[in-house]
Amino acid sequence: MASDGQTVKLPTISLVHGSQAAAAVAVQHSGKTLPPPGKPAPAPEPNLRAQVALLNKYLNDSGKPEQFRLDPASDGKVIQQVNPASGEVVGEFLASEFPALARSMGISGVVVDEHA
């Protein structure tokens, strides 16, 4: 429940007499006010380079030989699958496909932020 910070006066009732007392009790609302309604704040842009690094760390820690990198010529729009032994590019994925790519490698959660 949002509070506008205004004091509210409530009448008190005497339990002994069953009638309203003449005095009023001041009740102060606590808490912070909500922001005005409108558009929600945009989600922060996930750092794709950091996400690819986390994916590579997960793959390395789990003993899987796959490695990925951002294609430097694509301005961060293409992820390349690289053969770690030869350095040869063996696959390419759009950055927007990163969540599905990471899930196919067996991970989800923090690393798999939706990337538009």
RALINRA-V814718 format. One record per residue. PHI is phi in degrees with one decimal (* if undefined). OMEGA is omega in radians with two decimals (none if undefined). Layout:
{{PHI OMEGA} {PHI OMEGA}}
This chain:
{{* -3.11} {-81.1 3.13} {-118.3 3.06} {-96.6 3.07} {78.7 -3.13} {-91.9 3.12} {-76.9 3.14} {-115.1 3.10} {-103.0 3.12} {-115.4 3.09} {-71.9 3.10} {-101.5 -3.12} {-118.5 3.09} {-78.9 -3.11} {-72.9 -3.11} {-73.1 -3.06} {-95.9 -3.13} {71.9 3.12} {-125.2 3.13} {-70.5 3.05} {-82.3 -3.11} {-75.8 -3.07} {-83.2 3.08} {-113.4 -3.14} {-103.8 3.11} {-88.9 3.12} {-115.6 3.13} {-99.0 3.09} {-72.0 3.07} {-112.5 3.14} {105.1 -3.11} {-102.5 3.11} {-79.5 3.10} {-80.3 3.08} {-66.7 3.12} {-63.5 -3.14} {-66.4 -3.14} {165.7 3.13} {-74.4 3.08} {-70.2 3.12} {-64.3 3.13} {-66.6 3.10} {-68.3 3.12} {-64.9 3.13} {-68.3 3.14} {-66.2 3.12} {-83.8 -3.05} {-62.6 3.14} {-61.7 3.12} {-67.9 3.13} {-65.7 3.10} {-65.3 3.10} {-63.3 3.09} {-65.0 3.09} {-61.4 3.13} {-63.3 3.11} {-63.5 3.11} {-59.2 -3.12} {-63.2 3.12} {-64.2 -3.14} {-64.6 -3.11} {-93.3 3.06} {80.7 3.12} {-87.2 -3.03} {-80.0 -3.08} {-67.1 3.07} {-140.7 -3.14} {-130.4 3.06} {-152.5 3.02} {-80.4 3.09} {-71.0 -3.10} {-63.9 -3.12} {-84.4 -3.04} {-100.3 -3.11} {59.4 3.09} {75.3 -3.12} {-101.9 -3.10} {-131.9 3.05} {-105.6 -3.14} {-105.6 2.99} {-92.6 -3.01} {-119.4 3.01} {-73.2 -3.06} {-64.7 -3.13} {-74.0 -3.04} {-107.0 -3.07} {80.4 -3.12} {-74.4 3.07} {-77.1 -3.10} {-111.2 3.11} {-167.8 3.10} {-135.0 -3.12} {-135.5 3.03} {-67.8 3.13} {-58.8 3.14} {-66.6 3.12} {-90.7 -3.08} {-56.7 -3.14} {-56.5 3.14} {-67.6 3.12} {-62.6 -3.12} {-64.0 3.11} {-63.1 3.14} {-67.5 3.10} {-88.1 3.05} {100.7 3.14} {-125.4 3.06} {-156.8 3.12} {94.9 -3.01} {-58.8 -3.10} {-67.6 -3.04} {-95.2 2.99} {-74.1 3.08} {-64.1 -3.14} {-118.2 -3.12} {-91.7 none}}
